[in-house]
Each structure stands twice: as C-alpha cells, then as structure tokens.
C-alpha cells in the first residue's frame, strides 16, 4: 500500500462554508463543490453518513488504480475469474455482466463493465486481483479511506451492504482525488454503454450525452441504488473550463435522482463565482465621527453585511494609505454582523483630512472600504 501524507481532505475541510440558500431537493443529503479549489458551493446534511450503494465502487476503483502497478497489473493484464465471482455475476438482484469461471478478462474490459454497467462481480474480480479475497480488499479500502481523512466505512467493495457509510463531504473529496490522481477514470465513467456477450448494457448514469437526462458537460462519475441507500449519484460536469462536482444520497426515485443532480449542477455553475470570490457583493458600513480633534482618540467600526461566503480572511486598517501597526490581522471572521474596531489618535493639524480604510484579503482578491475624517482644530475646547 502506498504511503500517504496527512489529511488529503484538507482542501475540502478548510473551506467548507457555503451559501445557506435551501434548494427544493428530494434527496436526503447533497453537496456541490468547485473542483479546482475544493470550495463548497452548496451543502445539505453534508456531514451525515449515508449508505452509498454502488457509489462504493468509487472507493474500490481508487484503491485499484493506486495498487495495480505495484501488483504487476496494467490495463491489458488478464484477470482470472474465480467461482465466487462467476456465481456473483449471475445474481439476479445485482447489476452485472456475466463472467465465466476460469476465463480471463482484461483489466480494461472489467473496468468498462464496472464503470458503464455498474457490474458488481467485475468489481470483486478486480479486488481479488489485488488482495486475493474481497474481505482483504475491503480492509485495504478502509485503510485508504482513513489515510485520506474520509469519514467512511465499508464492509463490501461493490455497495450491496446497508452497513457501508460515507458522508457527502467525504465522497466529494474522494471524487476530487479520483479526477486529480487518475483523470483517465473519466474515459471509463463517460461511457454510455458496454457490449458484453453480444448484449448492450446501457450506462446507469443518465446524465451522460444521449441519455434520458443528458446534461451538458457531464463526463462521469457513479450511480448507486439499494433499498437502504435509495437512489444516489456522484456527477461531474465541465463548462467553459470550470469543473463542478455534485453528490447526492437517498433520492426516492430514479427520476428524482437525476432531476436533483441537474438542479445541483445548475446551482453550482450559477453560483461558483460567488464562492471563488468570497467578497462577492460584501458590504461594509464604517461608522464613527466625521470630525475629530488633534491628539484625541477616536474610534471607527467596520460592520459587515451581505456576505455570501462566511470565511476567515486577512485584514488591516490604513490611514491615508499607510497600514497602522497593531491593526493588521491574520484572521478576520467575515460574516453578516461581524464588526471590527479601529481606535486612532490623529497627530494632524486642523484642516487635514484622514482617509480611514479597512481592507480584507483572500489571496489575490482584495476589497476596501473607506471613510473620510476631518481634523477640525488642534485641541478640544
């Protein structure tokens, strides 16, 4: 197993605030993230563990891609089908393509079956190629999940168990890592079907081009459906160079699974600019005296409002463009109702004007609010 650095999830976890606008969704939990930055655009019960159903296969595939080279496998390698896998492949209550005991299939073919047809037995075949048994492979999946900082637990590798659990936030983090580390996965998850044994198995993701709920730009990722988990979907779409990831759990029907995901992706593309620019539409009222006296303390308050993304940012106060010592902050909590105070003693003469400014920074983004104060006389009467 590969070594890991601490908390791969930090991008998602550190910038998890999102807009609070509720959406009319049928699912139990959901999240929408900007792929490039990991910022959360929308969330609903994002930290509640849910049954992922066949979205479990995303974790199984991430582990397989991570382990295949060290186990001497490539996409053309032949995988021998065990009796266990062959029997599972004809289970009437599972998504499958038929696999024959003692036959071999290439890794590429098995991946096509898993990603297009959500083939459960093909997933187990890949797991056995790495760990020998599905049980040992599930141990590996849980080790990866723990080292990635995911809030998740798995008891099988293909998603049939109602005891599998993962949060929407963690699944979004896993989806982001999959695309970052193994972008070729999208070549598989964008397949609209696979031909197997002379039969065409249509893709389960109906957001793909030419499918019933085709959504512009969608190129993956994974559906899931069980009685315990309901109808689930992790989806990703690219538009104008911007990739969005959506995750939903527990929609009541196949139709609402896709209509919910369309609503989530629409919301993501419509609102990502507000998330990428945390000061989008932010307002600030600077209150305090308009006139002050030489060498006499006065106070200005900066009160924030219309904040679309509550967050912690750098800030500072300036007088006539000069930063004031003691009023430069590594962290200012930017939220509706937040107030930051500035106390100053003007060593200026009557008739001078002071431009008092409060600035907030987020990387290359900066916003400034200012107020003019006039020194009216050298000493108070």
C-alpha positions in Angstrom: 0.0 0.0 0.0 1.2 3.5 -0.8 2.4 5.9 1.9 0.1 8.9 2.5 0.7 12.5 3.6 -1.6 13.8 6.3 -5.2 14.6 5.5 -5.7 14.7 1.8 -9.2 16.1 2.6 -7.8 19.4 3.9 -8.9 21.4 0.8 -12.5 20.4 1.3 -12.5 20.6 5.1 -10.8 24.0 5.4 -13.1 25.9 3.1 -16.4 24.2 3.9 -18.7 27.2 4.4 -21.3 27.6 1.7 -24.3 29.6 0.9 -27.3 28.9 3.1 -30.0 29.1 0.4 -32.2 26.0 0.6 -33.0 24.0 -2.6 -36.1 22.1 -3.3 -34.5 18.6 -3.4 -35.9 15.2 -2.8 -32.7 13.6 -1.6 -31.5 13.2 2.0 -28.0 14.7 1.7 -26.1 16.6 -1.0 -23.1 18.7 -1.7 -21.8 20.7 -4.7 -18.1 21.6 -4.9 -15.8 23.5 -7.3 -13.2 21.0 -8.5 -10.3 23.4 -8.9 -10.4 25.0 -5.4 -12.4 22.4 -3.4 -14.7 25.2 -2.2 -18.2 24.1 -1.2 -20.9 25.9 -3.3 -23.9 24.1 -1.7 -24.4 21.6 1.1 -27.3 19.7 2.7 -26.6 17.4 5.6 -23.1 17.1 4.2 -21.6 15.6 7.3 -24.2 12.9 7.9 -23.0 9.4 7.0 -25.3 7.7 4.4 -25.4 4.4 2.6 -23.6 5.0 -0.7 -24.9 1.9 -2.5 -22.8 1.4 -5.7 -21.0 4.7 -5.2 -18.9 2.4 -3.0 -17.3 1.4 -6.3 -15.6 4.8 -6.5 -13.5 3.9 -3.4 -12.9 0.4 -4.8 -11.6 1.8 -8.1 -9.5 4.5 -6.4 -7.7 1.7 -4.4 -7.4 -0.5 -7.5 -5.8 2.3 -9.5 -3.4 3.1 -6.6 -2.4 -0.6 -6.2 -2.4 -2.0 -9.8 1.1 -1.1 -10.8 2.7 -2.5 -7.6 0.8 -5.7 -8.2 2.2 -6.0 -11.8 -1.0 -5.1 -13.5 -1.7 -2.8 -16.4 -4.9 -2.2 -18.5 -4.0 -5.2 -20.8 -3.4 -7.6 -17.9 -5.7 -10.7 -17.8 -7.7 -11.3 -14.7 -8.7 -14.9 -13.9 -12.4 -15.3 -12.8 -12.9 -17.3 -9.7 -16.0 -19.5 -8.9 -17.1 -16.8 -6.4 -17.0 -14.1 -9.0 -18.7 -16.2 -11.6 -21.6 -17.1 -9.3 -21.9 -13.5 -8.2 -22.1 -12.3 -11.8 -25.4 -14.1 -12.4 -27.1 -12.9 -9.2 -30.4 -11.7 -10.4 -30.7 -8.8 -7.9 -27.4 -7.1 -8.7 -26.1 -5.0 -11.6 -23.8 -7.3 -13.5 -22.4 -8.6 -16.7 -21.9 -12.4 -16.9 -18.4 -13.7 -16.1 -17.3 -17.3 -16.7 -15.4 -19.3 -14.1 -11.8 -20.0 -15.3 -12.0 -17.4 -18.1 -9.8 -14.3 -18.2 -10.8 -10.8 -19.0 -8.5 -7.8 -19.3 -8.4 -5.1 -16.7 -9.7 -2.7 -19.3 -12.8 -4.8 -20.1 -13.6 -5.3 -16.4 -13.2 -1.5 -15.8 -15.6 -0.8 -18.7 -18.1 -3.2 -17.1 -17.8 -1.6 -13.7 -18.0 2.0 -14.8 -20.6 1.7 -17.6 -22.9 -1.1 -16.3 -22.0 -0.8 -12.6 -21.1 -4.5 -12.7 -20.7 -5.8 -9.1 -18.9 -9.1 -9.9 -16.4 -7.4 -12.1 -15.6 -5.1 -9.2 -14.9 -8.2 -7.0 -12.7 -9.7 -9.8 -10.5 -6.6 -9.7 -10.5 -6.7 -5.9 -9.3 -10.3 -5.9 -6.6 -9.5 -8.4 -5.1 -7.2 -5.8 -5.9 -8.8 -2.4 -6.9 -12.4 -3.2 -10.2 -12.0 -1.5 -12.9 -9.3 -1.3 -12.7 -9.3 2.5 -9.0 -8.4 2.4 -9.6 -5.8 -0.2 -12.2 -4.1 1.9 -9.6 -3.9 4.7 -7.4 -2.0 2.2 -10.3 0.2 1.2 -10.9 1.2 4.8 -7.1 1.9 5.3 -7.1 4.2 2.3 -10.3 5.9 3.5 -8.7 6.6 6.9 -5.5 7.8 5.5 -7.3 10.1 3.1 -9.2 11.6 6.0 -12.6 10.4 4.8 -15.5 9.8 7.2 -16.3 6.4 5.7 -16.6 2.7 6.5 -17.0 -0.1 4.0 -18.0 -3.8 4.5 -18.0 -4.8 0.8 -16.4 -3.5 -2.3 -19.4 -3.0 -4.6 -22.0 -1.5 -2.4 -24.7 -4.1 -1.6 -24.5 -3.8 2.2 -26.6 -1.3 4.1 -23.7 -1.0 6.5 -21.5 0.9 4.1 -21.3 4.5 5.1 -19.8 7.8 3.8 -20.7 11.4 4.1 -21.5 13.7 1.1 -18.5 15.8 2.0 -16.2 12.8 2.1 -17.5 11.4 -1.2 -17.0 14.8 -2.8 -13.4 14.7 -1.6 -12.9 11.2 -3.0 -14.3 12.3 -6.3 -12.0 15.2 -6.5 -9.0 13.0 -5.7 -10.1 10.4 -8.3 -10.1 13.0 -11.0 -6.8 14.6 -9.8 -4.9 11.4 -9.4 -6.5 9.3 -12.1 -8.0 11.5 -14.8 -8.3 8.5 -17.2 -11.1 7.3 -14.9 -13.4 9.8 -16.8 -12.7 7.9 -20.0 -14.5 5.0 -18.4 -17.2 6.8 -16.4 -18.2 8.8 -19.6 -19.0 5.5 -21.4 -22.7 5.4 -22.3 -22.8 1.6 -22.5 -20.7 -1.5 -22.9 -21.2 -4.5 -25.2 -20.8 -7.8 -23.4 -21.5 -11.3 -24.7 -23.4 -9.7 -27.7 -25.7 -7.7 -25.4 -25.5 -3.9 -24.9 -25.6 -2.8 -21.3 -26.6 0.9 -21.1 -24.8 3.2 -18.6 -26.6 3.7 -15.4 -25.7 7.4 -15.3 -28.5 9.0 -17.4 -26.9 12.5 -17.3 -24.4 11.4 -20.0 -24.7 12.5 -23.6 -27.6 10.9 -25.5 -29.2 9.5 -22.3 -32.6 10.3 -20.8 -31.5 13.2 -18.6 -28.4 14.3 -20.7 -26.7 17.3 -19.0 -24.2 19.5 -21.0 -20.6 18.8 -19.9 -21.2 15.7 -17.8 -18.5 13.1 -18.1 -19.0 10.8 -15.1 -19.0 9.7 -12.2 -21.1 6.9 -10.5 -24.7 6.0 -9.6 -25.9 3.9 -6.7 -29.2 2.2 -5.9 -30.2 0.0 -3.0 -33.3 -0.3 -0.7 -31.3 1.1 2.2 -29.5 3.8 0.3 -32.2 4.9 -2.1 -31.1 6.4 -5.4 -27.7 8.1 -5.3 -25.4 9.8 -7.8 -22.0 11.4 -7.8 -21.7 13.5 -11.0 -19.2 15.9 -12.6 -19.5 18.3 -15.4 -17.2 20.7 -17.2 -18.3 24.0 -18.7 -16.1 26.9 -20.0 -13.1 25.4 -18.3 -14.8 25.1 -14.9 -15.5 21.7 -13.4 -18.2 21.1 -10.8 -18.8 18.0 -8.7 -22.2 17.1 -7.2 -23.1 14.3 -4.8 -26.5 13.2 -3.6 -27.8 10.5 -1.4 -31.2 9.0 -0.8 -33.4 10.3 -3.6 -36.7 8.4 -3.6 -36.8 7.6 -7.3 -34.6 7.1 -10.3 -36.1 10.2 -11.9 -35.6 12.5 -8.9 -32.0 11.2 -8.6 -31.3 12.9 -11.9 -33.6 15.9 -11.6 -31.9 16.6 -8.2 -28.5 16.3 -9.7 -29.4 18.6 -12.6 -30.6 21.2 -10.0 -27.4 20.8 -8.1 -25.2 21.2 -11.1 -27.2 24.2 -12.3 -26.8 25.8 -8.9 -23.1 25.1 -9.0 -22.4 26.7 -12.3 -24.7 29.6 -11.5 -23.1 30.4 -8.1 -19.4 29.3 -8.2 -18.3 32.8 -8.9 -19.6 33.9 -5.5 -17.7 31.1 -3.9 -14.4 31.8 -5.7 -14.7 35.5 -4.8 -15.6 35.4 -1.1 -16.2 39.2 -1.1 -18.7 39.0 -3.9 -21.4 41.7 -3.0 -20.0 42.1 0.5 -21.0 45.4 2.1 -19.4 47.2 5.0 -20.6 50.3 6.9 -17.8 52.4 8.5 -19.3 54.3 11.4 -17.7 56.9 13.6 -17.1 60.7 13.8 -16.8 62.8 10.6 -14.8 65.3 12.5 -12.1 64.7 15.1 -9.6 66.7 17.2 -5.9 66.8 17.1 -4.2 64.3 19.5 -7.6 63.0 20.8 -8.6 59.3 20.4 -11.5 58.4 18.2 -13.0 55.1 17.1 -14.3 53.7 13.8 -16.3 50.5 13.5 -16.4 48.3 10.3 -19.7 46.3 10.2 -20.0 43.7 7.5 -23.2 42.6 5.7 -24.4 40.8 2.6 -21.7 38.2 2.9 -22.2 35.3 0.5 -19.5 33.0 1.9 -18.6 33.3 5.7 -14.9 32.7 6.0 -11.7 33.7 7.8 -9.6 36.3 5.9 -6.6 38.6 6.4 -7.5 42.2 7.1 -5.9 45.6 8.1 -6.7 49.2 8.8 -4.9 52.1 7.0 -4.8 55.8 7.4 -4.0 57.8 4.2 -2.9 54.5 2.6 -0.4 53.6 5.3 -1.0 50.3 7.3 -1.3 51.0 11.0 0.8 48.9 13.4 -1.3 46.8 15.7 -4.3 46.8 13.3 -3.1 44.1 10.8 -4.9 40.8 11.3 -4.1 37.3 10.1 -7.7 36.3 10.7 -10.9 38.3 10.5 -14.1 36.4 10.6 -16.1 37.7 7.6 -19.8 37.1 8.2 -23.0 39.0 8.4 -22.9 41.1 11.5 -19.1 40.8 12.1 -17.7 44.1 13.4 -14.0 45.2 13.5 -13.0 48.2 15.6 -10.2 50.8 15.0 -9.0 53.3 17.6 -6.7 56.1 16.5 -5.1 59.3 17.8 -4.6 61.8 15.0 -1.3 63.7 15.0 -2.5 66.0 12.3 -3.4 69.7 12.1 -6.7 71.4 11.7 -7.9 71.3 8.2 -6.2 68.0 7.4 -8.3 65.1 6.1 -7.7 61.5 7.1 -8.7 58.7 4.8 -9.6 55.8 7.1 -9.7 52.4 5.2 -10.5 48.9 6.2 -9.2 46.1 3.8 -9.9 42.4 3.5 -7.7 39.9 1.6 -8.2 36.4 0.2 -5.2 35.5 -1.9 -5.2 37.9 -4.9 -8.7 39.2 -4.1 -8.9 42.4 -2.1 -11.8 44.7 -1.0 -11.5 48.1 0.6 -14.0 50.3 2.5 -13.1 53.8 3.4 -14.3 56.9 5.3 -13.0 60.4 5.3 -12.5 62.1 8.7 -11.5 65.8 9.0 -9.4 67.3 11.8 -11.3 70.4 12.8 -9.0 72.0 15.4 -5.7 71.3 17.1 -7.2 70.9 20.6 -10.6 70.2 22.0 -12.2 73.2 23.7 
